[in-house]
Amino acid sequence: MNEENQEEQGSFGLYIILGAILGAVTGAGAGYLLTKRIEEEEGIQLTAGDGIKIGGSIIAFLRQVSSLGL
């Protein structure tokens, strides 16, 4: 029984690390694309509506990821 708990904890830590790496790479990619867009268009205008759309998309994505294990 103790070995099963250790394996579960090892898997849990692995998922946390992989999620952190995936999030960092995704965030860096989004930042890169945003800066490229700003350089090309000499500025960017984000409205409150755009922010709400982005936030809603992020929440929907996280819900889908959390339902994978069920």
C-alpha positions as CSV (number, residue, x, y, z in Angstrom):
1,M,0.0,0.0,0.0
2,N,2.9,2.4,0.8
3,E,4.5,1.8,-2.6
4,E,1.2,2.7,-4.4
5,N,1.1,6.0,-2.5
6,Q,4.7,6.8,-3.5
7,E,3.9,6.0,-7.1
8,E,0.9,8.3,-7.0
9,Q,2.9,11.1,-5.5
10,G,5.6,10.7,-8.1
11,S,3.0,10.9,-10.9
12,F,1.4,13.9,-9.2
13,G,4.7,15.7,-9.1
14,L,5.4,14.8,-12.8
15,Y,2.1,16.2,-13.9
16,I,2.8,19.5,-12.0
17,I,6.2,19.8,-13.6
18,L,4.9,19.0,-17.1
19,G,2.0,21.5,-16.6
20,A,4.4,24.2,-15.5
21,I,6.7,23.7,-18.4
22,L,3.8,23.6,-20.9
23,G,2.3,26.8,-19.3
24,A,5.7,28.6,-19.5
25,V,6.2,27.6,-23.1
26,T,2.7,28.6,-24.1
27,G,3.0,32.0,-22.2
28,A,6.3,32.7,-23.8
29,G,4.9,31.9,-27.3
30,A,1.9,34.2,-26.7
31,G,4.2,37.0,-25.5
32,Y,6.4,36.6,-28.6
33,L,3.4,36.7,-30.9
34,L,2.0,39.7,-29.2
35,T,5.3,41.6,-29.4
36,K,5.6,40.8,-33.1
37,R,2.1,42.1,-33.7
38,I,2.8,45.3,-31.8
39,E,6.1,45.8,-33.7
40,E,4.3,45.3,-37.1
41,E,1.3,47.5,-36.3
42,E,3.1,50.1,-34.1
43,G,0.8,49.5,-31.2
44,I,-2.1,47.4,-30.1
45,Q,-5.5,48.2,-28.8
46,L,-7.1,45.7,-26.5
47,T,-10.6,46.5,-25.2
48,A,-12.2,45.3,-22.1
49,G,-14.3,43.0,-24.3
50,D,-11.1,41.4,-25.7
51,G,-9.9,40.8,-22.2
52,I,-13.1,39.1,-21.2
53,K,-13.0,36.9,-24.4
54,I,-9.4,35.9,-23.6
55,G,-10.2,35.2,-20.0
56,G,-13.3,33.1,-20.9
57,S,-11.2,31.1,-23.4
58,I,-8.6,30.4,-20.7
59,I,-11.3,29.2,-18.3
60,A,-12.9,27.0,-20.9
61,F,-9.5,25.5,-21.7
62,L,-8.7,24.8,-18.1
63,R,-12.1,23.1,-17.6
64,Q,-11.4,20.9,-20.6
65,V,-8.0,19.9,-19.2
66,S,-9.5,19.2,-15.7
67,S,-12.1,16.9,-17.2
68,L,-9.5,14.8,-19.0
69,G,-8.9,12.6,-15.9
70,L,-12.6,11.9,-15.3
